[in-house]
Amino acid sequence: MKDTVRIIEPNARQFSVAERDMVFHVPTSGLFEVDAITKDILTRLSQTDELGLDVLSRQLGVDDHELTEVIDEMSQLKLLGNAESRADNPAVRALQSLPLTTLVLNVNTGCNLSCSYCYKEDLDTPANGQKMSFETAQRSIEQLLKESPDQERYNIVFFGGEPLSNMALIKEVVAYAESTFLGLGKIIDFSLTTNATMLNEKIIRYLDEHRIAVAVSIDGPKAIHDKNRITVGGQGTYDVVRKKIQQLMDGYNARPIGARVTLTKGITDIDGIWDHLFNDLGFSEVGFAPVTSGDIAYYNLSDEELVEIFENMKSLGRKYIDAAVKGKSIGFSNMHQLLTDIHEGTKKALPCGAGAGMVAIDHSGGVNLCHRFTGSDLPLFGTVFDGIDREGLSKFLEERMDRSNKGCDTCWIRNLCSGGCYHESYARYGDPQHPVYHYCELMRDWVEFGLQAYVEISVANPTFMDTFITPRRG
């Protein structure tokens, strides 16, 4: 044999865990265990540009026929190739249709809190809040169905400001949507994120009866929460929020209740915050969102703090693994999501569903890329009265799909990250298309931790994924 072969490194990530040699197959987001000869081939080729097959045959001590079979199989998987071989990436294509399934309604720009780190550029005080009308909400739903009439399941998200400050509209929308989607034989889900201060027994009963999924914004124990989540008058809100959460836990049974934690400058105690929210307050899931690019630089985490946070996330992830092996879940949302992507073989051409599966409607009917952009300088993509700007959205998404000259095209987590959050890029670099380079190394390390965790859990407790991960999609 005189032919040569080389490894296409961006298409595979090798790692070992639980005495198993594994490969994460980047083109398919598949995970599989490799045999000794495959491991040896990948290891040897990773140490040189290329090798002749005759040299490989001698080094490995296998005959030409056996080696050729293995090389052919690895080549079909695009793990091996020649000098012209490149990383496998999704083709950039124009979107012929927008399979929208999720509609975020910004029901009120007003909020009764004045959280110091809030990113919302259209946030108002309660007295100045601009509320969405029912006409706008109705037209939003009509546009959703016009653009995507053939979906089986849809989701309406109520957002703000504080969405419960426009409870009258929420009730009108729910009644209209339930009737409309039922008449079409479709499933409709509702969800909202609240600061919890406006909850009462009547509202909680309504949320429960209509199975509206609830997430609560809370930053941890009193000392941490009251640092930034304050009233318009500057008072801490933890004591009120805790009482309201207890009411919610006692009266709401429709769905698991999640907590959303915002991490800002000086706050890195992942384990302590999780322990309080999960064990003391009883949330089913706790998710963490680090702030590195907020409008007010003072609240942004430093690079050193961000490294500490990811290390602490892995520490909590270790607890997650230990519990999973015993058949338990500790409700760590970030870990849940990572394992879900790995379990389902997620392969993303785009970082999220913004603009493709989901759009956000501001109070006046403007179509925004997502809820984070309402009130921003990013141009609208049409209105619910004039129609969604399909061409503009398609061009925007095509630009993100093009990974060339960004470094993303050869990154091994490219199909799980796809350049990162649009708003994070917009806030930090002034360009929603700019990859979130400040996260790259940390995200690669986090994903590798997740891959190792997935293997460890799957080997020790094969039923965990079907018991705790798969049902989350329901």
C-alpha positions as CSV (number, residue, x, y, z in Angstrom):
1,M,0.0,0.0,0.0
2,K,1.3,3.4,-1.0
3,D,-1.7,5.6,-0.2
4,T,-1.6,8.1,2.6
5,V,-4.2,9.1,5.1
6,R,-4.7,11.9,7.6
7,I,-7.1,12.6,10.5
8,I,-9.8,15.2,10.0
9,E,-9.3,16.5,13.5
10,P,-12.3,19.0,13.6
11,N,-14.7,16.0,13.0
12,A,-13.8,14.1,16.2
13,R,-13.0,14.5,19.9
14,Q,-11.3,11.6,21.6
15,F,-11.6,11.1,25.4
16,S,-11.5,8.2,27.9
17,V,-13.8,7.6,30.8
18,A,-14.8,4.6,33.0
19,E,-12.1,2.6,31.2
20,R,-13.7,3.2,27.9
21,D,-12.1,4.9,24.8
22,M,-14.7,7.2,23.3
23,V,-15.1,9.4,20.3
24,F,-17.5,12.3,19.9
25,H,-18.4,12.3,16.2
26,V,-18.9,16.0,15.5
27,P,-20.7,15.8,12.1
28,T,-23.6,13.8,13.7
29,S,-23.1,14.7,17.4
30,G,-22.9,11.0,17.9
31,L,-21.0,9.4,20.8
32,F,-19.5,5.9,20.5
33,E,-16.9,3.6,22.0
34,V,-14.0,2.7,19.7
35,D,-12.0,-0.5,19.6
36,A,-8.2,-0.7,20.1
37,I,-7.2,-0.5,16.4
38,T,-9.4,2.6,15.8
39,K,-8.0,4.3,18.9
40,D,-4.4,3.5,17.8
41,I,-5.1,4.9,14.3
42,L,-6.6,8.1,15.6
43,T,-3.8,8.5,18.2
44,R,-1.0,8.0,15.7
45,L,-2.5,10.3,13.1
46,S,-3.1,13.0,15.6
47,Q,0.7,13.2,16.1
48,T,1.6,13.7,12.5
49,D,0.2,15.3,9.3
50,E,-0.3,12.1,7.5
51,L,0.9,8.5,7.3
52,G,1.2,5.9,4.5
53,L,-1.1,3.0,4.9
54,D,1.9,0.7,4.6
55,V,3.6,2.4,7.5
56,L,0.4,2.2,9.6
57,S,0.1,-1.5,8.8
58,R,3.6,-2.2,10.1
59,Q,3.2,0.0,13.2
60,L,-0.1,-1.5,14.2
61,G,0.9,-5.1,13.3
62,V,-2.2,-5.8,11.3
63,D,-2.5,-7.1,7.7
64,D,-3.4,-4.8,4.8
65,H,-6.9,-6.2,4.4
66,E,-8.0,-5.6,8.0
67,L,-6.4,-2.1,8.0
68,T,-8.2,-1.2,4.8
69,E,-11.5,-2.2,6.2
70,V,-11.1,0.0,9.3
71,I,-9.7,2.9,7.3
72,D,-12.7,2.7,4.8
73,E,-15.2,2.8,7.7
74,M,-13.4,5.7,9.4
75,S,-13.3,7.6,6.1
76,Q,-17.0,7.1,5.6
77,L,-17.5,8.7,8.9
78,K,-15.3,11.6,7.8
79,L,-12.8,10.9,10.6
80,L,-10.1,10.3,8.1
81,G,-9.3,11.8,4.7
82,N,-6.7,13.2,2.5
83,A,-5.0,16.6,2.1
84,E,-8.1,18.1,0.6
85,S,-10.5,16.9,3.3
86,R,-12.1,19.6,5.5
87,A,-14.3,19.8,8.5
88,D,-17.9,18.8,7.9
89,N,-20.3,21.7,8.3
90,P,-24.0,22.2,7.5
91,A,-24.5,23.9,4.1
92,V,-25.5,27.5,4.2
93,R,-29.0,27.6,2.8
94,A,-31.9,30.0,2.3
95,L,-34.8,29.3,4.6
96,Q,-37.8,28.6,2.4
97,S,-40.2,28.6,5.4
98,L,-40.0,29.6,9.1
99,P,-41.2,26.6,11.2
100,L,-42.3,28.9,14.1
101,T,-43.6,27.1,17.1
102,T,-42.9,29.5,19.9
103,L,-44.3,33.1,20.3
104,V,-42.9,35.3,23.1
105,L,-45.4,38.1,24.0
106,N,-43.9,41.1,25.8
107,V,-47.2,41.9,27.6
108,N,-45.9,44.9,29.5
109,T,-42.7,46.9,29.5
110,G,-43.4,47.9,33.1
111,C,-41.9,46.1,36.1
112,N,-42.4,46.6,39.8
113,L,-38.8,45.8,40.5
114,S,-35.6,47.7,39.5
115,C,-33.0,45.0,39.3
116,S,-29.7,46.6,38.9
117,Y,-28.3,44.3,36.2
118,C,-31.5,44.1,34.0
119,Y,-30.6,43.9,30.3
120,K,-34.1,45.0,29.1
121,E,-33.7,48.2,27.1
122,D,-37.5,48.8,27.0
123,L,-38.0,48.4,30.7
124,D,-40.3,51.0,32.4
125,T,-41.5,51.7,35.9
126,P,-45.0,50.4,36.7
127,A,-46.6,53.8,36.1
128,N,-45.0,54.1,32.7
129,G,-45.3,50.5,31.5
130,Q,-46.6,50.1,27.9
131,K,-49.0,47.2,27.9
132,M,-49.7,45.0,24.8
133,S,-53.3,45.1,23.6
134,F,-55.4,42.0,23.0
135,E,-55.6,43.0,19.3
136,T,-51.8,42.9,19.0
137,A,-51.6,39.5,20.8
138,Q,-54.4,38.1,18.6
139,R,-52.6,39.3,15.5
140,S,-49.4,37.7,16.8
141,I,-51.1,34.3,17.1
142,E,-52.7,34.7,13.7
143,Q,-49.2,35.4,12.2
144,L,-47.8,32.4,14.0
145,L,-50.4,30.1,12.4
146,K,-50.1,31.8,9.0
147,E,-46.3,31.2,8.9
148,S,-46.4,27.7,10.4
149,P,-49.8,26.1,10.0
150,D,-48.6,22.5,10.0
151,Q,-46.9,22.2,13.4
152,E,-48.4,19.8,15.9
153,R,-47.5,21.7,19.1
154,Y,-47.1,25.5,19.8
155,N,-45.9,27.5,22.8
156,I,-46.9,31.0,23.9
157,V,-44.5,32.6,26.4
158,F,-45.6,35.6,28.5
159,F,-42.7,38.0,29.2
160,G,-42.1,41.6,30.4
161,G,-41.2,43.6,32.4
162,E,-43.2,41.6,34.9
163,P,-45.8,39.6,32.9
164,L,-48.1,39.2,35.9
165,S,-48.6,43.0,35.8
166,N,-50.8,42.5,32.8
167,M,-52.7,39.5,34.0
168,A,-55.9,40.6,32.3
169,L,-54.3,40.2,28.9
170,I,-52.8,36.9,29.8
171,K,-56.2,35.6,30.6
172,E,-57.6,36.9,27.3
173,V,-54.8,35.3,25.4
174,V,-55.1,32.0,27.1
175,A,-58.8,31.8,26.5
176,Y,-58.4,32.8,22.8
177,A,-55.5,30.5,22.2
178,E,-57.0,27.5,23.9
179,S,-60.1,27.8,21.8
180,T,-58.2,28.5,18.6
181,F,-55.7,25.7,18.8
182,L,-58.2,23.2,20.1
183,G,-60.4,23.9,17.1
184,L,-57.4,23.2,14.8
185,G,-56.6,19.9,16.6
186,K,-53.3,21.4,17.9
187,I,-51.6,21.3,21.3
188,I,-50.8,24.7,22.9
189,D,-48.6,25.2,25.9
190,F,-48.1,28.4,27.9
191,S,-45.2,29.5,30.1
192,L,-43.9,32.6,31.9
193,T,-41.0,33.9,33.9
194,T,-41.9,36.0,36.9
195,N,-40.2,37.8,39.8
196,A,-43.0,36.2,42.0
197,T,-43.8,39.4,43.9
198,M,-47.3,39.6,42.4
199,L,-48.3,36.0,42.9
200,N,-51.4,35.4,45.1
201,E,-53.7,32.4,45.6
202,K,-56.1,33.4,42.8
203,I,-53.3,33.8,40.2
204,I,-51.6,30.6,41.3
205,R,-54.9,28.7,41.0
206,Y,-55.4,30.1,37.5
207,L,-51.8,29.2,36.4
208,D,-52.3,25.7,37.8
209,E,-55.7,25.2,36.1
210,H,-54.3,26.2,32.7
211,R,-51.0,24.4,33.1
212,I,-49.0,27.5,32.5
213,A,-45.3,26.6,33.2
214,V,-43.7,28.9,35.7
215,A,-40.1,29.9,36.2
216,V,-39.1,32.3,39.0
217,S,-36.2,34.8,38.8
218,I,-34.4,34.5,42.1
219,D,-30.7,34.9,42.7
220,G,-30.2,32.8,45.9
221,P,-30.2,33.3,49.6
222,K,-31.3,36.7,51.1
223,A,-27.8,38.3,51.1
224,I,-27.2,37.5,47.4
225,H,-30.8,38.1,46.2
226,D,-31.2,41.5,47.9
227,K,-27.9,42.7,46.4
228,N,-29.5,43.4,43.0
229,R,-33.1,42.3,42.9
230,I,-34.6,45.4,44.5
231,T,-37.8,47.4,44.3
232,V,-38.1,50.7,42.5
233,G,-37.5,52.3,45.9
234,G,-34.3,50.4,46.5
235,Q,-35.6,47.8,49.0
236,G,-34.6,44.1,48.9
237,T,-37.2,41.7,47.8
238,Y,-36.1,38.3,49.2
239,D,-38.5,38.1,52.1
240,V,-41.5,38.9,49.9
241,V,-40.4,36.5,47.2
242,R,-39.8,33.6,49.6
243,K,-43.3,33.9,51.0
244,K,-44.8,34.0,47.5
245,I,-42.7,31.0,46.4
246,Q,-44.1,29.0,49.4
247,Q,-47.6,29.9,48.2
248,L,-46.7,28.8,44.7
249,M,-45.2,25.5,45.9
250,D,-48.3,24.8,48.0
251,G,-50.9,25.6,45.4
252,Y,-49.4,24.8,42.0
253,N,-49.0,21.2,40.8
254,A,-49.3,21.4,37.0
255,R,-45.6,21.3,36.1
256,P,-42.2,21.4,37.8
257,I,-41.2,24.9,39.0
258,G,-37.9,26.2,37.9
259,A,-35.6,28.9,39.3
260,R,-33.5,31.2,37.1
261,V,-30.4,32.6,38.7
262,T,-28.5,35.6,37.3
263,L,-24.8,35.6,38.2
264,T,-23.1,39.0,38.4
265,K,-19.9,40.5,39.7
266,G,-18.8,38.9,42.9
267,I,-21.3,36.1,42.9
268,T,-19.8,32.7,42.0
269,D,-21.1,30.3,44.7
270,I,-22.9,27.9,42.4
271,D,-23.2,25.2,45.0
272,G,-24.5,27.4,47.8
273,I,-27.1,29.0,45.7
274,W,-28.3,25.7,44.2
275,D,-28.5,24.1,47.7
276,H,-30.7,26.9,49.0
277,L,-33.0,27.0,46.0
278,F,-33.3,23.2,45.5
279,N,-33.1,21.9,49.1
280,D,-34.5,24.8,51.1
281,L,-37.1,26.4,48.8
282,G,-38.0,23.2,46.9
283,F,-37.5,24.2,43.2
284,S,-37.5,21.3,40.8
285,E,-34.7,22.8,38.6
286,V,-32.2,25.6,39.1
287,G,-30.5,27.2,36.1
288,F,-27.6,29.7,36.1
289,A,-27.0,32.6,33.7
290,P,-23.7,34.4,34.0
291,V,-23.6,38.1,33.0
292,T,-20.5,39.1,31.1
293,S,-21.9,41.7,28.7
294,G,-24.6,43.7,30.5
295,D,-25.2,47.3,29.7
296,I,-23.8,48.4,33.0
297,A,-20.2,47.2,33.0
298,Y,-19.9,47.2,36.8
299,Y,-22.2,44.1,37.1
300,N,-20.3,42.1,34.5
301,L,-18.3,39.1,35.8
302,S,-14.6,39.4,35.3
303,D,-12.7,36.8,33.2
304,E,-11.3,35.3,36.4
305,E,-14.8,35.1,37.9
306,L,-16.2,33.4,34.8
307,V,-13.5,30.7,35.0
308,E,-14.4,30.2,38.7
309,I,-18.0,29.9,37.8
310,F,-17.4,27.2,35.2
311,E,-15.2,25.3,37.7
312,N,-18.0,25.5,40.3
313,M,-20.5,24.4,37.7
314,K,-18.4,21.3,37.2
315,S,-18.2,20.8,40.9
316,L,-22.0,20.8,41.1
317,G,-22.0,18.7,38.0
318,R,-20.0,16.1,39.9
319,K,-22.8,16.0,42.5
320,Y,-25.3,15.6,39.7
321,I,-23.4,12.6,38.4
322,D,-23.1,11.0,41.8
323,A,-26.9,11.4,42.3
324,A,-27.7,10.2,38.8
325,V,-25.7,7.0,39.4
326,K,-28.1,6.4,42.3
327,G,-31.1,7.1,40.2
328,K,-31.8,10.6,41.5
329,S,-31.9,14.1,39.9
330,I,-30.7,17.2,41.7
331,G,-32.3,19.6,39.3
332,F,-29.3,21.3,37.9
333,S,-30.8,22.8,34.7
334,N,-27.5,23.6,32.9
335,M,-26.4,20.0,33.3
336,H,-29.8,18.7,32.3
337,Q,-29.7,20.7,29.1
338,L,-26.2,19.6,28.2
339,L,-27.0,15.9,28.7
340,T,-30.2,16.4,26.7
341,D,-28.3,17.7,23.7
342,I,-25.8,14.8,24.0
343,H,-28.6,12.2,24.5
344,E,-30.6,13.5,21.5
345,G,-27.6,14.0,19.3
346,T,-28.4,17.7,18.8
347,K,-26.8,19.1,15.7
348,K,-27.4,22.9,15.5
349,A,-26.8,25.0,12.4
350,L,-27.9,28.0,14.6
351,P,-27.3,28.6,18.3
352,C,-31.0,28.6,19.2
353,G,-34.5,28.8,17.8
354,A,-34.5,32.7,17.7
355,G,-35.8,33.8,14.3
356,A,-36.4,30.3,13.1
357,G,-38.5,28.4,15.6
358,M,-39.3,31.4,17.8
359,V,-39.9,35.2,17.6
360,A,-40.7,37.8,20.2
361,I,-43.4,40.4,19.8
362,D,-43.0,43.7,21.5
363,H,-45.9,45.6,23.1
364,S,-46.7,47.4,19.8
365,G,-46.5,44.4,17.6
366,G,-42.9,44.6,16.3
367,V,-41.3,41.3,15.5
368,N,-38.0,40.8,17.3
369,L,-35.3,38.1,17.0
370,C,-36.0,37.1,20.6
371,H,-37.2,38.6,23.9
372,R,-33.8,40.0,24.8
373,F,-33.9,42.3,21.8
374,T,-37.2,44.1,22.4
375,G,-36.4,47.8,22.7
376,S,-32.9,47.4,21.3
377,D,-31.4,49.0,18.2
378,L,-31.5,45.8,16.3
379,P,-33.9,46.4,13.4
380,L,-37.3,44.7,13.6
381,F,-38.2,41.8,11.3
382,G,-41.6,43.1,10.3
383,T,-44.7,43.6,12.5
384,V,-47.7,41.3,13.2
385,F,-49.9,43.8,11.3
386,D,-47.8,44.0,8.1
387,G,-46.4,40.5,8.2
388,I,-43.1,38.9,9.3
389,D,-40.1,39.9,7.2
390,R,-39.2,36.5,6.0
391,E,-36.4,37.7,3.7
392,G,-34.7,39.7,6.4
393,L,-34.9,36.9,8.9
394,S,-33.6,34.4,6.3
395,K,-30.6,36.6,5.4
396,F,-29.8,37.1,9.1
397,L,-29.9,33.4,9.8
398,E,-27.9,32.6,6.7
399,E,-25.1,34.9,7.9
400,R,-24.9,33.0,11.2
401,M,-24.9,29.6,9.4
402,D,-21.8,30.7,7.5
403,R,-19.0,29.6,9.8
404,S,-16.2,30.4,7.5
405,N,-13.5,32.8,8.6
406,K,-14.8,32.8,12.2
407,G,-12.9,29.8,13.7
408,C,-16.3,28.2,14.3
409,D,-16.0,26.0,11.2
410,T,-13.2,23.9,12.8
411,C,-14.3,24.0,16.5
412,W,-15.3,20.5,17.7
413,I,-18.3,21.9,19.6
414,R,-19.5,23.9,16.6
415,N,-22.8,21.8,16.3
416,L,-23.7,22.3,19.9
417,C,-22.7,26.0,20.2
418,S,-23.0,27.5,16.7
419,G,-21.3,30.7,17.8
420,G,-23.2,31.3,20.9
421,C,-26.1,33.6,22.0
422,Y,-27.0,36.4,19.6
423,H,-27.7,38.9,22.4
424,E,-24.5,38.1,24.2
425,S,-22.6,38.9,21.0
426,Y,-24.7,42.0,20.5
427,A,-24.1,43.3,24.0
428,R,-20.4,42.6,24.1
429,Y,-19.3,43.2,20.5
430,G,-22.1,45.3,19.1
431,D,-22.8,42.6,16.5
432,P,-25.3,39.7,17.0
433,Q,-23.4,37.7,14.4
434,H,-20.1,37.9,16.2
435,P,-19.1,34.6,17.9
436,V,-18.8,34.7,21.7
437,Y,-15.1,34.2,21.7
438,H,-14.7,35.0,25.4
439,Y,-16.6,31.8,26.2
440,C,-15.0,29.4,23.7
441,E,-12.4,27.6,25.8
442,L,-14.7,27.4,28.8
443,M,-17.6,26.0,26.7
444,R,-15.3,23.4,25.1
445,D,-14.2,22.3,28.6
446,W,-17.9,22.3,29.8
447,V,-19.0,20.2,26.9
448,E,-16.2,17.7,27.4
449,F,-17.2,17.4,31.0
450,G,-20.7,16.7,29.9
451,L,-19.6,14.0,27.5
452,Q,-17.6,12.3,30.2
453,A,-20.6,12.6,32.6
454,Y,-23.0,11.1,30.0
455,V,-20.8,8.0,29.6
456,E,-20.3,7.6,33.3
457,I,-24.0,7.9,34.1
458,S,-25.0,5.7,31.1
459,V,-22.7,2.9,32.2
460,A,-23.6,3.0,35.9
461,N,-27.3,3.6,35.5
462,P,-28.6,3.0,31.9
463,T,-32.2,4.0,32.8
464,F,-31.4,7.5,34.0
465,M,-31.6,9.2,30.6
466,D,-35.0,7.7,29.8
467,T,-36.3,8.5,33.3
468,F,-35.0,12.1,33.8
469,I,-33.8,13.5,30.5
470,T,-36.2,12.3,27.8
471,P,-39.4,13.4,29.6
472,R,-38.1,17.0,29.8
473,R,-39.1,17.4,26.1
474,G,-42.7,16.7,27.1
